[in-house]
């Protein structure tokens, strides 16, 4: 099923065996019996009988082979159904990703991401993402990210416009062929000897907001340099150049916080600070300012630089 409003259809797998009832249901819950139809299964799974039947009548639920699901379509153990999701309520994110490079021959698209806009749908951030916005605005239904930037981080982001273009660029990233440079604003520490290379083991567990440093083989390496100073909020702060050798979740933010120079505007490190949904008043002062790589399709040497500058200022 093609994307609708920039969002692809959700894939729902039909378990090969009986499905237990959700927690709290009585022991004789009908869900413990085999499902006769796909509709029975989806209604049980979602609890939204009216919504499921509305999608069936509109022909908006399909099997893997494209067959529309009807009222009597038999349940297929181990199969899958595809249907469009209801979009959650989201506060509109100010700012707009801007195109830095578009190469229709290689299928590569590079954009400049604003803060607060997630790279792709996840959790409560669905429509307000780079992927969904640009699929609709640029008419590119097959657009896909090559890598990710944290929702709060600004700067250079690579995507591909066609399915066949994805593999070469994803292999480039996996092989470490995408050199990235970041800049961050953070407090000055006169007693901190720079440059320094931080090496440790970071683990980000599902359900935890923060990544943590743990014992074990290092999997996160960042070179930190002081590139200069800047004025932010009426104070003199450091402008740090960060060169990550690895790409762990929240790596740069954890490493700077560990040096006692946390990134300005960071609501997670060193301590979690609650931020109301729709509060875009304090951008994270972390910018993916440049990428360099040898294009795996064209062989061209590329360097793409963000047009954004620190300090990142609130928009809207």
Secondary structure, 3 states (H helix, E strand, C coil): CCCECCECCEEEECCCCCCCCCCCCCCCCHHHCCCCEHHHHHHHHHCCHHHHHHHHHCCCEEECCCCECCCCCECCCCCEEEECCCCCCCCCCCCCCEEEEEECCCCEEEEEECCCCECCCECCECCCEHHHHHHHHHCCCCCEECCCCCCCCEEEEEEECCHHHHHHHHHHHHCCCCEEEEEEEECCCCCCCCCEEEEEEEECCCCCCCCEEECCCCCEEEEEEEEEEEEECCEEEEEEEEEECCCCCCHHHHHHHHCCCCECCCCCCCCCCCCCCCCCCCCCCEEEEEEEEECCCCCCEEEEECCCCCCCCCCC
